[in-house]
């Protein structure tokens, strides 16, 4: 599995110390949230023990955890689906460019037609973000260097 596929371009362009600092700060935030959730869980379990029923405390604690994780899952799920959609959009554009390149190399189309169609493919508006725009610029520069060689 290629890691750069999962890491956004803007993170890859940062210096190593900034990436490491971001990871450490992210870990601190995650640990704080997890410790808060666990503290609430154990407080509910302790309340159940004080009332005389360990089982009731554990069940109440687990139900509280479930109620906390359902909104998290509902928030994260659309983000994951959106990421998968943008990945397939990039693959479609890449496949179109590859087909166009093969036609040009085989001599099926002239250089002017190749450049025109390439510009049309690269300038098509999509659902993209800034990452898609930088990928488009990178692809455009690769195409320009290949056509000059």
Number of C-alpha atoms within 10 A of each C-alpha: 5 6 7 10 9 10 10 11 15 10 13 11 9 11 9 11 9 11 14 12 11 13 12 12 12 12 12 12 12 12 12 12 12 12 12 11 16 14 12 15 20 15 14 20 22 17 18 19 15 11 11 11 13 15 12 16 22 19 14 17 22 16 13 15 15 11 11 12 13 10 10 10 10 10 11 10 10 11 11 10 11 10 11 11 12 15 14 11 14 15 11 11 14 16 11 14 19 12 11 20 18 13 14 18 13 9 10 12 14 12 13 10 13 19 16 11 15 17 12 11 17 18 13 8 9 12 8 13 10 10 12 17 15 13 16 19 14 12 14 17 12 11 15 12 9 10 13 6 5
